[in-house]
Amino acid sequence: MSFLETIILALIEGLTEFLPISSTAHMIFASSIMGIESDEFVKMFQVSIQFGAILAVVALFWKKFFDFKSYQFYIKLAIAVIPALILGKLFDDKIEAVLEKPIPIAIVLILGGVVFLFIDRLFKKSRINEEEDISIQKAVTIGFWQCLAMMPGTSRAAASIIGGMQQGLTRKMAAEFSFFLAVPTMLAVTCYSVFLKDWNYKGIEQKGYEMILSSSENITSFVIGNVLAFVVAAFAIKFFIDFLAKYGFKIWGWYRILVGAILLIYFSI
């Protein structure tokens, strides 16, 4: 993976992680189009640069994350993330196998886009606009909705935002809570990929951090990738909240359908 390819993937991650269009799908397709060899380091890199995106959420909502008087906020996130942690561990190998099959991912993009065309009509009566009004039960339910994103192409942001709206949250609050929930979810996934998971890198079983430290190129890719993901994600988050509150999901639905159709044709030829 070249320096330019590292930059492109990091930009894609930062731009799409918190949009309802599936960052995983976009990085997989970009890697395929650029001809990047899908070795174990590339797979780990695509997961680990989520750390930069996580920091963008914490930086933008730092008052919320460091308000230690609001202990219920931390309880909600801790409980809501449990379903994704358990199911993610159980289906890790199957999820990874799907990541190497672009056609099913393109189909999921299209199907998700069709759903988006009708979401705003389904949840017109959402009223919850403050995090304090989200009960623990609602938070857990949103956590289960988030698990739908284990199918690459679904989008973690999309699943959790729709789950929030189904639980009565306004579009703006659903988006914000989706970002809050992303922090423990993505942090857990990143830590697992970097410190716990065994990767078969160049014929040797290694942890993620061992792959990173194995060469100066890998270290540079990891650092640059996370820095760029942080900067771009910060801009994407601020843009998306206002855009979603004003225009809803329909435009994202058409985007997913268009991109999914193009990629389906591309990988079917």
MARVO-165143 format. One record per residue: x, y, z of N, C-alpha, C in turn; residue in one letter. Coordinates in steps of 0.1 Angstrom, whole numbers. Last residue first. Example, Ala and Ser with C-alpha at 12.3 -4.5 7.8 and 13.67 -1.06 7.14 Angstrom:
<rs>
n_c1, n_c2, n_c3, ca_c1, ca_c2, ca_c3, c_c1, c_c2, c_c3, type
128, -22, 71, 137, -11, 71, 129, 0, 79, s $
132, -57, 78, 123, -45, 78, 132, -33, 78, a $
</rs>
This chain:
<rs>
n_c1, n_c2, n_c3, ca_c1, ca_c2, ca_c3, c_c1, c_c2, c_c3, type
-187, -73, -143, -181, -74, -156, -168, -83, -156, i $
-193, -69, -117, -200, -81, -124, -194, -83, -138, s $
-182, -47, -107, -176, -60, -102, -183, -72, -109, f $
-197, -27, -121, -182, -28, -122, -177, -41, -118, y $
-223, -32, -112, -220, -34, -126, -205, -36, -128, i $
-220, -26, -86, -225, -39, -89, -221, -42, -104, l $
-212, 1, -87, -202, -9, -83, -207, -23, -86, l $
-236, 12, -97, -223, 14, -104, -213, 3, -100, i $
-253, 5, -76, -256, 1, -90, -243, 1, -98, a $
-242, 19, -54, -243, 4, -54, -245, -1, -68, g $
-245, 46, -63, -232, 40, -61, -232, 25, -61, v $
-274, 47, -64, -265, 50, -75, -252, 44, -74, l $
-282, 40, -38, -287, 32, -49, -278, 34, -61, i $
-269, 59, -23, -265, 45, -21, -270, 37, -33, r $
-282, 83, -32, -267, 81, -34, -263, 66, -33, y $
-308, 78, -25, -305, 79, -39, -290, 77, -41, w $
-303, 79, 3, -309, 68, -3, -306, 67, -18, g $
-295, 105, 7, -285, 95, 10, -290, 81, 4, w $
-319, 118, 1, -307, 120, -7, -297, 110, -5, i $
-335, 109, 23, -338, 106, 9, -326, 107, 0, k $
-332, 117, 50, -325, 105, 45, -325, 103, 30, f $
-331, 152, 58, -335, 138, 60, -327, 128, 52, g $
-326, 180, 57, -331, 173, 45, -335, 159, 47, y $
-320, 189, 84, -327, 198, 74, -334, 190, 62, k $
-307, 169, 97, -318, 176, 104, -327, 184, 94, a $
-287, 164, 79, -297, 154, 81, -309, 160, 88, l $
-272, 188, 80, -277, 183, 67, -289, 173, 70, f $
-263, 189, 106, -271, 199, 101, -279, 195, 88, d $
-248, 164, 107, -259, 167, 117, -269, 178, 111, i $
-229, 167, 86, -239, 157, 85, -251, 160, 95, f $
-210, 187, 94, -218, 188, 82, -231, 179, 82, f $
-199, 175, 116, -205, 189, 117, -214, 191, 105, k $
-188, 152, 105, -198, 151, 115, -206, 164, 116, i $
-169, 161, 86, -180, 153, 82, -192, 153, 92, a $
-150, 174, 103, -158, 182, 93, -170, 174, 89, f $
-141, 151, 116, -146, 162, 124, -154, 171, 115, a $
-131, 135, 96, -143, 130, 103, -149, 142, 111, a $
-108, 148, 89, -119, 148, 79, -132, 144, 86, v $
-92, 145, 112, -95, 158, 107, -107, 158, 98, v $
-91, 116, 115, -96, 125, 126, -101, 139, 120, f $
-80, 107, 92, -93, 103, 95, -99, 112, 106, a $
-54, 119, 95, -63, 123, 84, -78, 119, 87, l $
-45, 104, 117, -45, 118, 117, -55, 124, 107, v $
-47, 77, 107, -55, 81, 119, -56, 96, 120, n $
-28, 77, 86, -42, 73, 84, -51, 78, 95, g $
-4, 84, 98, -10, 93, 88, -25, 90, 86, i $
-1, 60, 114, -1, 74, 120, -8, 84, 111, v $
-1, 39, 95, -10, 39, 107, -12, 53, 112, f $
19, 47, 77, 5, 45, 72, -5, 46, 84, s $
41, 46, 94, 37, 59, 88, 23, 58, 83, t $
42, 19, 100, 40, 29, 111, 35, 42, 105, i $
47, 8, 75, 34, 5, 82, 32, 15, 93, n $
72, 19, 70, 61, 22, 61, 48, 19, 68, e $
88, 7, 89, 86, 22, 90, 74, 26, 81, s $
75, -24, 102, 82, -16, 92, 79, -1, 93, s $
63, -36, 123, 72, -44, 116, 80, -36, 105, s $
44, -22, 137, 58, -20, 141, 68, -27, 133, l $
21, -34, 126, 23, -19, 125, 38, -16, 127, i $
23, -60, 134, 23, -57, 120, 26, -42, 118, m $
20, -56, 162, 33, -62, 156, 34, -59, 141, e $
-6, -47, 164, 5, -38, 167, 19, -43, 162, y $
-20, -71, 157, -20, -59, 148, -9, -50, 151, g $
1, -101, 160, -9, -92, 165, -9, -79, 156, k $
7, -128, 138, 11, -116, 145, -1, -108, 150, q $
19, -156, 123, 9, -152, 132, 13, -139, 140, e $
32, -154, 90, 35, -155, 105, 23, -149, 113, i $
28, -150, 64, 30, -163, 68, 33, -165, 83, g $
23, -123, 62, 35, -128, 56, 38, -142, 61, k $
2, -126, 89, 8, -116, 81, 22, -121, 75, y $
-26, -134, 101, -15, -142, 94, -8, -133, 84, n $
-33, -122, 133, -34, -120, 118, -23, -128, 112, w $
-53, -123, 161, -41, -129, 155, -43, -128, 140, d $
-65, -97, 182, -67, -106, 171, -53, -111, 165, k $
-55, -78, 202, -60, -91, 205, -60, -101, 194, l $
-47, -52, 192, -40, -59, 203, -44, -73, 206, f $
-61, -45, 169, -47, -41, 171, -40, -49, 181, v $
-87, -55, 171, -79, -57, 158, -64, -54, 160, s $
-95, -46, 196, -94, -60, 193, -85, -63, 181, y $
-93, -18, 192, -84, -25, 202, -83, -40, 200, c $
-114, -15, 173, -100, -12, 170, -90, -19, 179, t $
-136, -24, 187, -132, -31, 175, -118, -28, 171, v $
-137, -5, 208, -135, -20, 211, -131, -27, 199, a $
-140, 18, 194, -128, 17, 202, -126, 2, 205, l $
-165, 14, 182, -153, 14, 174, -140, 13, 181, m $
-181, 14, 207, -181, 4, 197, -169, 3, 188, t $
-175, 38, 221, -171, 25, 227, -172, 14, 217, p $
-183, 56, 197, -170, 57, 205, -167, 44, 211, v $
-208, 52, 188, -197, 48, 179, -184, 47, 187, a $
-225, 65, 206, -224, 50, 206, -212, 45, 198, l $
-222, 91, 196, -218, 88, 210, -216, 72, 211, f $
-233, 89, 171, -219, 92, 172, -214, 89, 186, f $
-259, 83, 178, -252, 73, 170, -237, 76, 171, s $
-266, 106, 190, -265, 94, 199, -257, 83, 191, f $
-267, 123, 168, -257, 125, 178, -255, 113, 187, e $
-288, 111, 153, -274, 112, 147, -264, 114, 158, a $
-309, 115, 171, -305, 101, 167, -291, 101, 161, a $
-310, 142, 171, -306, 135, 183, -302, 121, 180, m $
-318, 148, 145, -306, 153, 150, -301, 146, 162, k $
-343, 133, 142, -331, 130, 134, -318, 135, 139, r $
-355, 125, 176, -355, 133, 164, -343, 129, 155, t $
-365, 93, 188, -355, 104, 188, -357, 112, 175, l $
-381, 70, 188, -387, 83, 192, -377, 95, 192, g $
-370, 47, 180, -373, 48, 194, -378, 62, 199, q $
-366, 51, 154, -376, 42, 157, -380, 42, 172, q $
-344, 68, 156, -357, 74, 152, -368, 64, 155, m $
-325, 48, 164, -328, 59, 173, -342, 66, 169, g $
-324, 32, 142, -328, 26, 154, -333, 37, 164, g $
-313, 51, 124, -327, 46, 122, -333, 40, 135, i $
-288, 52, 137, -297, 64, 135, -311, 60, 133, i $
-278, 26, 135, -281, 32, 148, -289, 44, 147, s $
-277, 23, 106, -285, 13, 115, -288, 20, 128, a $
-260, 44, 98, -274, 43, 93, -282, 34, 103, a $
-236, 38, 111, -243, 51, 114, -258, 50, 110, a $
-230, 14, 100, -232, 14, 114, -240, 27, 117, r $
-239, 0, 70, -235, 13, 76, -240, 13, 91, s $
-241, -21, 51, -253, -16, 58, -251, -2, 64, t $
-217, -29, 42, -226, -23, 32, -238, -17, 39, g $
-215, -60, 60, -208, -49, 53, -217, -43, 42, p $
-234, -66, 87, -233, -70, 73, -227, -58, 66, m $
-233, -52, 110, -223, -63, 109, -223, -68, 95, m $
-254, -35, 112, -243, -30, 105, -232, -41, 104, a $
-271, -46, 130, -274, -48, 116, -263, -44, 107, l $
-264, -36, 155, -258, -49, 151, -261, -52, 136, c $
-279, -13, 160, -265, -12, 155, -259, -25, 149, q $
-301, -24, 172, -302, -19, 158, -289, -18, 152, w $
-290, -28, 197, -294, -40, 189, -296, -36, 174, f $
-288, -1, 205, -276, -10, 204, -278, -22, 196, g $
-314, 6, 206, -306, 12, 196, -293, 4, 194, i $
-320, -9, 229, -327, -12, 217, -319, -6, 205, t $
-304, 5, 248, -301, -9, 245, -308, -13, 232, v $
-318, 30, 248, -304, 29, 244, -300, 15, 240, a $
-342, 23, 258, -341, 28, 244, -327, 27, 239, k $
-335, 15, 284, -341, 6, 275, -340, 10, 260, q $
-325, 39, 294, -316, 29, 292, -322, 18, 283, i $
-340, 67, 276, -339, 57, 287, -329, 47, 283, s $
-333, 99, 268, -332, 86, 263, -330, 76, 274, i $
-332, 124, 279, -345, 118, 278, -345, 104, 272, d $
-306, 132, 277, -311, 129, 290, -324, 122, 290, e $
-304, 140, 251, -298, 127, 255, -303, 123, 268, e $
-332, 154, 235, -321, 155, 245, -317, 142, 249, e $
-354, 150, 219, -343, 158, 214, -332, 161, 223, n $
-380, 130, 210, -369, 131, 219, -357, 139, 213, i $
-399, 128, 189, -400, 140, 198, -387, 141, 207, r $
-412, 117, 158, -401, 116, 168, -401, 129, 176, s $
-431, 113, 139, -436, 118, 152, -425, 117, 163, k $
-422, 103, 115, -426, 117, 115, -428, 122, 129, k $
-411, 78, 104, -408, 83, 118, -410, 98, 118, f $
-418, 72, 78, -421, 63, 88, -420, 69, 102, l $
-408, 92, 62, -422, 91, 63, -426, 82, 75, r $
-380, 87, 64, -386, 100, 69, -401, 99, 71, d $
-378, 62, 50, -375, 63, 64, -382, 76, 70, i $
-379, 59, 23, -391, 59, 30, -390, 61, 45, f $
-353, 58, 13, -363, 66, 6, -376, 68, 13, l $
-340, 39, 27, -338, 53, 31, -348, 62, 24, f $
-346, 15, 13, -352, 17, 27, -351, 32, 30, v $
-329, 19, -9, -343, 19, -11, -351, 21, 3, v $
-304, 18, 4, -308, 30, -2, -323, 31, -5, g $
-303, -9, 11, -303, 1, 22, -308, 15, 16, g $
-301, -20, -15, -313, -23, -6, -314, -13, 5, l $
-275, -10, -22, -288, -6, -30, -300, -8, -21, i $
-259, -21, -3, -259, -7, -5, -272, -3, -11, l $
-263, -48, -8, -268, -43, 5, -268, -28, 4, v $
-250, -50, -33, -265, -52, -32, -271, -47, -19, i $
-224, -45, -25, -231, -36, -34, -246, -37, -34, a $
-220, -68, -10, -219, -55, -4, -226, -45, -12, i $
-221, -89, -30, -231, -88, -19, -232, -74, -12, p $
-197, -80, -45, -211, -80, -51, -222, -80, -40, i $
-173, -83, -29, -179, -70, -32, -193, -70, -37, p $
-161, -102, -7, -171, -104, -17, -178, -91, -20, k $
-145, -98, 15, -138, -102, 3, -148, -104, -9, e $
-163, -95, 36, -155, -83, 32, -147, -86, 19, l $
-171, -120, 42, -180, -112, 34, -172, -100, 28, v $
-151, -128, 60, -153, -135, 47, -161, -127, 37, a $
-156, -112, 82, -143, -110, 74, -144, -117, 60, e $
-179, -123, 91, -179, -110, 86, -167, -107, 77, i $
-170, -148, 99, -180, -148, 88, -180, -133, 82, k $
-153, -141, 120, -147, -148, 108, -157, -147, 96, d $
-171, -129, 138, -159, -122, 133, -154, -128, 120, d $
-193, -136, 153, -194, -137, 138, -182, -130, 131, f $
-187, -133, 180, -192, -146, 175, -191, -147, 160, l $
-179, -106, 181, -169, -117, 184, -174, -130, 178, k $
-203, -94, 174, -191, -91, 166, -181, -102, 168, g $
-220, -102, 195, -223, -107, 181, -210, -105, 172, l $
-207, -87, 216, -209, -102, 217, -211, -108, 203, i $
-207, -61, 207, -194, -67, 212, -196, -83, 211, l $
-234, -55, 202, -224, -55, 191, -211, -62, 195, a $
-245, -57, 229, -249, -66, 218, -239, -67, 206, p $
-230, -36, 243, -228, -50, 246, -233, -59, 235, i $
-236, -10, 240, -226, -15, 231, -224, -30, 232, v $
-255, -3, 259, -259, -3, 245, -249, -10, 236, a $
-240, -2, 282, -250, -13, 280, -254, -14, 266, i $
-224, 20, 278, -218, 7, 282, -227, -4, 279, a $
-242, 41, 273, -233, 36, 262, -227, 23, 265, l $
-256, 42, 298, -263, 39, 285, -254, 34, 274, k $
-234, 48, 315, -242, 35, 316, -249, 32, 304, i $
-228, 74, 306, -218, 63, 305, -225, 49, 306, y $
-252, 87, 314, -247, 87, 300, -237, 76, 297, f $
-253, 85, 341, -262, 77, 333, -258, 76, 318, q $
-235, 103, 351, -230, 90, 351, -240, 81, 342, y $
-227, 132, 349, -238, 126, 342, -235, 111, 340, s $
-204, 141, 360, -216, 141, 369, -227, 133, 362, k $
-185, 142, 341, -185, 130, 349, -197, 130, 359, f $
-182, 151, 311, -191, 155, 322, -194, 143, 331, d $
-169, 143, 290, -161, 145, 302, -169, 152, 313, f $
-186, 140, 269, -179, 129, 273, -171, 131, 286, f $
-197, 166, 267, -206, 155, 270, -198, 143, 275, k $
-175, 181, 260, -182, 185, 272, -191, 174, 276, k $
-167, 170, 235, -159, 168, 247, -166, 171, 260, w $
-175, 166, 209, -185, 165, 220, -178, 163, 234, f $
-152, 168, 194, -164, 177, 191, -174, 178, 202, l $
-136, 149, 205, -131, 163, 205, -143, 172, 203, a $
-151, 125, 201, -147, 130, 215, -143, 144, 215, v $
-151, 125, 173, -163, 126, 181, -161, 131, 195, v $
-124, 122, 168, -131, 134, 163, -144, 136, 170, a $
-117, 98, 178, -112, 109, 185, -119, 122, 181, l $
-129, 81, 159, -134, 81, 173, -130, 94, 180, i $
-112, 86, 137, -126, 90, 137, -132, 91, 150, a $
-89, 73, 147, -89, 87, 144, -103, 93, 144, g $
-99, 47, 148, -95, 53, 160, -94, 68, 158, f $
-102, 38, 122, -114, 42, 129, -111, 49, 142, q $
-79, 27, 115, -80, 41, 114, -93, 47, 118, i $
-83, -1, 120, -76, 7, 130, -77, 22, 128, s $
-96, -11, 96, -103, -11, 109, -97, -1, 119, v $
-77, -8, 77, -90, -2, 74, -99, -2, 87, q $
-56, -22, 88, -55, -7, 87, -69, -1, 85, f $
-64, -48, 86, -63, -43, 99, -62, -27, 99, m $
-63, -50, 58, -75, -53, 65, -75, -46, 79, k $
-35, -45, 54, -45, -36, 48, -59, -38, 55, v $
-24, -67, 67, -21, -53, 72, -32, -44, 67, f $
-32, -89, 52, -37, -87, 66, -35, -73, 71, e $
-40, -77, 18, -33, -85, 28, -38, -82, 42, d $
-52, -70, -9, -59, -72, 4, -52, -81, 13, s $
-35, -47, -28, -35, -61, -24, -42, -62, -10, e $
-52, -23, -47, -44, -26, -34, -46, -40, -30, i $
-64, -13, -69, -55, -25, -71, -47, -28, -58, g $
-82, 7, -69, -68, 11, -69, -58, -1, -70, m $
-105, -9, -67, -103, -1, -79, -88, 4, -80, i $
-101, -20, -41, -102, -29, -53, -99, -21, -66, s $
-102, 2, -25, -90, -6, -25, -89, -15, -38, s $
-128, 11, -30, -116, 20, -34, -104, 12, -35, a $
-142, -10, -19, -143, -7, -33, -132, 1, -38, f $
-134, -8, 8, -132, -20, 0, -133, -18, -15, i $
-143, 18, 14, -129, 15, 14, -126, 2, 7, m $
-171, 16, 11, -163, 25, 2, -148, 22, 2, h $
-177, -4, 30, -180, -6, 16, -171, 3, 7, a $
-170, 10, 53, -164, -2, 50, -165, -5, 35, t $
-188, 32, 54, -173, 34, 52, -166, 22, 48, s $
-219, 36, 46, -210, 25, 48, -196, 28, 44, s $
-236, 57, 47, -233, 52, 33, -223, 40, 34, i $
-244, 78, 65, -252, 65, 64, -249, 58, 51, p $
-214, 90, 81, -225, 91, 71, -231, 78, 69, l $
-192, 84, 95, -204, 89, 103, -215, 93, 93, f $
-173, 75, 76, -176, 67, 88, -189, 71, 95, e $
-167, 91, 54, -179, 82, 53, -182, 75, 66, t $
-144, 107, 59, -156, 113, 53, -168, 104, 54, l $
-126, 89, 70, -130, 101, 78, -143, 107, 72, g $
-123, 70, 49, -128, 66, 62, -133, 78, 70, e $
-113, 86, 28, -126, 80, 26, -132, 75, 40, i $
-89, 94, 39, -99, 104, 36, -112, 98, 34, l $
-77, 69, 41, -79, 76, 53, -90, 87, 51, a $
-74, 62, 14, -83, 54, 22, -86, 61, 35, l $
-57, 83, 5, -70, 81, -1, -79, 73, 8, i $
-34, 77, 21, -41, 90, 22, -55, 89, 17, i $
-27, 52, 11, -29, 54, 25, -38, 67, 27, t $
-21, 58, -16, -32, 50, -13, -36, 51, 2, e $
2, 74, -12, -10, 80, -17, -22, 71, -15, l $
20, 54, -2, 16, 66, 7, 4, 72, 2, f $
8, 21, -10, 16, 32, -12, 11, 44, -2, s $
8, -12, 0, 0, 0, 0, 9, 12, 0, m $
</rs>
